Each structure stands twice: as C-alpha cells, then as structure tokens.
Amino acid sequence: MDRLTCISVFVAAVDEGSFAAAARRFGLSAAMAGKYVSAIEAELNARLLHRTTRRLSLTEIGHTYYARCKRILEAWDEANREASDARGTARGVLRVAAPVTFGAMHLGPVLARYLADHPHVNVEVSLSDRYVDLLETGVDVAVRIGRLPDSALVARRLAPCRMVICASPAFLEKNGTPRSPDDLQQAPRLTFSEAVSAGDWMLTDSQGRVHQVSGPSRLSANNTQLLLAAALEGSGIVYGPTFVFGEHIARGELIELLPDYHAAELTIQAVFPSAQHLSLKVRHLLDYLAAAFGDAPPWDQHTPQRIQRARQPQRKSRRAKA
C-alpha cells in the first residue's frame, strides 16, 4: 500500500475518532481505512491504536508516531503549496495592522510597491498602537515593535529599533546641554504615554550601570509624531525611535543627547497566525517588508549629528549651574 496514504488515513482516523469518519474523508470504506492502518502496524511490528466498537485511542507508541506523521503531512502540504504558488498569482484581500506612527511614516511606500506588483490583491490597513487579536479580527499580518509576549503567533524580524534621546538646537541653546542622565531628571520631557516595552527612558553607561530618568513630563501624548513636532519647536527633550527622529537628527534639526549612554534596542517584527498554510499574498508581503527595512533600515542610514560636534551649544545645563 502507498505509505503516504497509509499515514494520511492513520492521522485522519485519530483526528476524526473513527475509521468510518476517516474513510469518508478519503472516499474509502471503513474496512479499507482499517486495512491502511493495519498495514502500518504490520510494517512497524507495533500497535498504534486501541480499537473498540465505540472509539479509537492511541497507544503510547501511537502518540509519538501520530505527532511525527502530523508534521510530515504538514510539510508535504507546504511543499505542494510552495510549488503551486510558484506558478500561481497572489489574490484576494490582505489585512495588515501596524502601530500608528510607524505605519503612517514607513508602510506607505512599501505597500505601494507591493500593490504595483500584485494587481489582484487589495490591501486593508488598520493603524493602532494597541495590540489586536489577529485571529479575532481577521488580520493577516501585524507589524509590532518591542518584546513580544508569549503566544502562538509566528514572528519574522524586520529591523532593529534604536532608541534615542534628543532635543532641538534652540532648546539646548536656551536650557543648556545635558551631560549625564542626572541632568535629565528636572528637564522638561516629552513622553509617549502608551509605551508597552520595558526600558523606557533607561540608559546604560560604558560600565554597564543602568540609569532611569523619571523627571517630570512637560508633555505626554499617545502619538510620537505629535511629540516630534513639539520637540522641533523646542518644547523639551524627547525619547523615541530613530524611525521617527533619525531623519531630523541627520538634518541637524534635532541633536542626539548623551551619545556615550545606550538606550535599549527593540525589534520591529511582523507577526502572523501560523507558518503553515501561509498564503502567497502574505508570504510576498513579508518578503517586501524584510527587503525594505532589514538590519540597516533607511532611517538609520546616516551619521547622526551628535552633541559633541562643533555645532553643539556651549552653555552648561541648569543642574550644572545650580
């Protein structure tokens, strides 16, 4: 008997709970389904199933064999799907979720290229800084930033997310340049109110010591682009990802502070429900996202304007003057 058919019938019998139900899946008689499983047992010289008139149950050996057979069939299905997809065309509606600021600033060009190359796919994007349940909402792919909680979702790394502390030259000229994390404790801070990752406003020095900045918040908002606008106007010192502030640091509109201290580096990832039965439209989008960002994302492709450069303000900080 064909070995692949034998293990397919065996797995179906376990999943369905009877030979009769497995037989219907393959268009066989219940007796023939039983013969397929008996053929495996004869070849292995081991009993895989306990049989009664009312139900089937796995033996100890059967449990292990079933798990391995299940993986073999899934790999077989995936191989067939990949071969079919290579000849096929991505179609349908692709639902994507992403954080508000990252999505608004960086997803548009990637999705535009994707749409141009996939004329039979329509994309629906939902931007929110709150986690969404992919299965409950029908989202195919979600972009998430930070450390992911344990879940059954599959993640693909897209890019690093470097965090910086920065302020405008005008603010530093007026208020002085912070030289250490202690100088930030009383400085007017612009803070993101919905940070979900550990390490917010925490800096590590060259000796590995961690410094947490917990001074007053001059402005708190749930949108980083609003904080960017306020920082550019000189309202205070802001902490956030280079995918928001990097371009402005490169142009000298913002100055990166405390370059000898390191903030936590997060990760930008794409998550999706399962690697099994991954549709062509989803697989292609993941490839587009990974190619667009990568280990050296475009927002980090510059030499930051750091405060030790000649253009830095020379006045001392308030704390130092006190």
C-alpha positions in Angstrom: 0.0 0.0 0.0 1.1 3.6 -0.6 2.9 4.7 2.5 1.7 8.4 2.3 -1.9 7.3 2.0 -1.4 4.9 5.0 -0.2 7.6 7.3 -2.8 10.1 6.0 -5.6 7.7 6.8 -4.0 7.0 10.2 -3.8 10.7 11.1 -7.4 11.2 9.9 -8.6 8.3 12.0 -7.1 9.8 15.1 -8.3 13.3 14.3 -11.9 12.1 13.4 -12.1 9.5 16.2 -13.1 6.6 13.9 -12.2 4.6 10.8 -15.6 5.4 9.3 -15.1 9.2 9.6 -11.6 8.9 8.2 -12.9 6.7 5.3 -15.4 9.4 4.3 -12.6 11.9 4.0 -10.8 9.7 1.5 -13.8 8.1 -0.2 -13.0 4.7 1.2 -14.9 2.1 3.1 -14.4 1.8 6.9 -12.9 -1.6 6.4 -10.4 -0.3 3.8 -9.4 2.6 6.1 -8.7 0.0 8.9 -6.5 -2.0 6.5 -4.4 1.0 5.7 -3.7 1.5 9.4 -3.1 -2.2 10.0 -0.6 -2.2 7.2 1.5 0.5 9.0 1.3 -1.6 12.3 2.4 -4.7 10.4 5.4 -2.9 8.9 6.3 -1.4 12.3 5.5 -4.5 14.2 3.8 -2.3 16.8 0.2 -1.4 17.8 -0.6 2.2 17.2 -4.3 2.3 18.1 -6.5 0.6 20.7 -9.7 -0.3 18.9 -13.1 -0.8 20.5 -16.6 -0.8 18.9 -17.2 2.7 20.1 -13.9 4.6 19.8 -10.2 4.6 18.9 -7.4 5.7 21.2 -3.7 6.0 20.7 -1.2 3.7 22.3 2.0 5.1 23.9 3.9 4.4 20.7 0.9 5.7 18.7 1.1 9.1 20.4 4.7 9.6 19.3 4.1 8.2 15.8 1.0 10.4 15.3 2.9 13.6 16.2 5.6 12.8 13.7 3.2 11.8 11.0 1.2 15.0 11.5 4.4 17.0 10.9 5.3 15.0 7.8 1.9 15.7 6.3 2.1 19.4 7.1 5.5 19.6 5.5 4.1 17.7 2.4 1.2 20.2 2.2 3.6 23.1 2.5 5.9 21.8 -0.2 2.9 21.3 -2.6 1.7 24.8 -1.8 5.0 26.4 -2.5 5.3 24.6 -5.8 1.8 25.6 -6.7 2.4 29.2 -5.6 5.4 29.5 -7.8 3.1 29.1 -10.8 0.2 31.0 -9.2 -0.8 34.5 -8.6 -1.5 36.2 -5.3 -5.1 37.2 -5.0 -7.7 38.4 -2.5 -7.8 40.9 0.4 -4.7 41.3 2.6 -5.4 42.8 6.0 -2.5 44.5 7.8 -2.2 46.1 11.2 0.6 48.3 12.4 1.4 51.0 15.0 0.1 54.4 14.1 3.4 56.3 13.7 5.4 53.6 12.1 2.6 52.7 9.7 2.0 56.3 8.7 5.7 57.1 8.2 7.1 53.9 6.6 4.5 51.4 5.4 3.0 53.5 2.5 5.9 53.2 0.1 6.3 49.5 0.7 2.6 48.8 0.2 2.6 51.0 -3.0 5.3 48.8 -4.5 3.5 45.7 -3.3 0.3 46.8 -4.9 2.0 47.7 -8.2 3.5 44.2 -8.4 0.3 42.4 -7.2 -2.6 43.8 -9.2 -5.0 41.1 -7.9 -4.5 41.9 -4.2 -6.4 44.6 -2.3 -4.9 45.8 1.0 -6.7 46.9 4.1 -4.6 48.6 6.7 -5.5 49.3 10.3 -3.2 51.6 12.3 -3.4 51.4 16.1 -0.9 51.4 19.0 -2.9 48.8 20.8 -2.4 45.1 20.2 -5.1 43.4 18.2 -6.1 39.8 18.2 -5.2 38.6 14.7 -7.5 35.6 14.7 -10.4 37.5 16.2 -10.1 40.5 13.8 -9.1 38.5 10.7 -5.7 40.4 10.3 -3.2 38.5 8.1 -0.1 40.3 9.2 0.7 42.7 12.1 3.8 44.9 12.5 4.8 45.0 16.1 7.6 46.8 17.9 9.2 45.7 21.2 9.4 42.4 23.0 6.5 40.2 22.1 4.5 38.3 24.8 4.5 34.5 24.6 1.8 33.5 22.1 1.1 31.0 19.3 1.9 33.7 16.7 4.8 33.3 14.4 7.2 36.3 14.2 9.6 37.4 11.5 12.2 40.0 12.3 12.1 43.0 10.0 14.5 45.6 11.5 16.2 46.9 14.7 14.5 49.8 16.5 17.2 52.0 18.0 16.0 54.4 20.7 17.5 57.9 21.2 17.1 61.0 23.4 17.2 64.2 21.5 16.2 67.9 21.6 16.3 70.9 19.2 19.3 73.1 19.0 17.1 76.1 20.1 16.1 74.2 23.2 19.7 73.4 24.1 20.8 76.9 23.4 18.3 78.2 25.9 18.4 75.5 28.5 21.9 74.0 28.3 23.1 70.6 27.1 22.6 67.6 29.5 25.9 65.8 30.2 24.5 62.8 32.2 21.2 61.1 32.9 21.0 63.1 36.2 20.8 66.3 34.2 17.5 65.0 32.6 15.7 64.5 35.9 14.5 68.1 36.1 14.4 68.8 32.4 11.1 69.2 30.6 10.4 65.8 29.0 8.1 65.0 26.1 6.9 61.4 26.8 4.9 58.7 25.0 2.0 57.8 27.2 1.4 54.3 25.8 4.9 52.8 25.9 4.5 49.0 26.2 8.1 47.8 26.3 10.4 47.8 29.3 13.4 50.1 29.2 11.6 53.4 28.5 13.9 56.3 29.4 16.5 53.9 30.7 20.2 54.4 29.8 23.2 52.2 30.2 26.7 53.7 30.6 30.0 52.3 29.5 30.4 50.4 32.8 27.1 48.6 32.3 25.3 50.7 35.0 21.6 51.4 34.3 20.2 54.9 34.8 16.5 55.5 34.8 15.2 59.0 34.0 12.0 59.7 35.9 11.7 63.5 36.0 8.5 65.5 35.3 6.7 65.1 32.0 6.1 68.5 30.4 4.0 67.0 27.6 2.6 63.5 27.4 0.9 62.1 24.3 -0.1 58.8 22.7 1.3 59.8 19.4 5.0 60.1 18.7 4.6 62.4 15.6 3.0 65.0 17.9 6.0 64.7 20.3 8.3 65.1 17.2 6.5 68.3 16.3 6.8 69.7 19.8 10.5 68.7 20.0 11.2 70.5 16.7 9.6 73.6 18.2 11.9 73.5 21.2 9.4 72.4 23.9 11.6 69.8 25.6 13.7 66.6 25.4 12.2 63.6 23.8 12.9 59.9 23.8 11.9 57.6 21.0 12.8 55.5 18.0 15.1 56.6 15.2 12.4 55.7 12.7 10.7 58.8 13.9 13.6 61.1 14.9 16.5 59.8 12.8 15.9 61.9 9.7 15.7 65.1 11.7 18.9 64.2 13.6 20.6 63.7 10.3 19.5 67.2 9.1 20.6 68.8 12.3 17.0 69.8 13.3 17.4 67.7 16.4 20.6 66.8 18.4 21.1 63.3 19.8 22.0 63.6 23.5 24.2 61.5 25.8 25.8 59.5 22.9 28.0 57.7 25.4 25.0 56.1 27.0 22.9 53.4 25.3 19.2 53.0 25.3 17.5 49.6 24.9 17.3 48.4 21.3 14.0 47.0 20.4 12.9 44.9 17.4 10.4 45.6 14.6 8.7 42.3 13.7 5.9 41.0 11.5 3.6 38.5 13.2 1.1 36.2 11.6 -1.1 33.4 12.9 0.8 30.4 11.5 3.7 29.4 9.2 1.5 26.6 8.0 -0.8 27.2 5.1 0.7 30.6 4.6 -0.9 32.2 1.6 1.1 33.6 -1.3 -0.2 37.2 -0.7 1.1 37.1 2.9 4.4 35.4 2.0 5.2 38.0 -0.6 4.3 40.9 1.8 6.7 39.5 4.4 9.4 39.5 1.8 8.7 43.1 0.7 8.8 44.3 4.3 12.1 42.5 5.1 13.7 43.8 1.9 12.5 47.4 2.6 13.9 47.6 6.2 16.5 45.0 7.2 19.4 45.2 9.6 20.3 48.7 8.3 16.9 50.4 7.8 16.7 53.6 5.8 16.0 55.8 8.9 19.4 54.7 10.3 21.4 55.2 7.1 23.1 58.4 8.2 25.7 59.7 10.5 23.9 61.2 13.5 24.5 64.8 14.4 25.8 64.2 17.9 26.2 66.8 20.6 30.0 66.5 20.7 30.2 68.1 17.2 31.3 71.7 16.9 27.7 72.9 16.3 26.6 71.9 19.8 25.5 74.7 22.3 28.3 75.5 24.7 26.2 76.6 27.7 26.1 74.5 30.8 22.9 72.7 31.9 20.7 74.1 34.6 21.7 71.4 37.0 25.4 72.1 36.5 24.9 75.8 37.0 23.0 75.2 40.2 
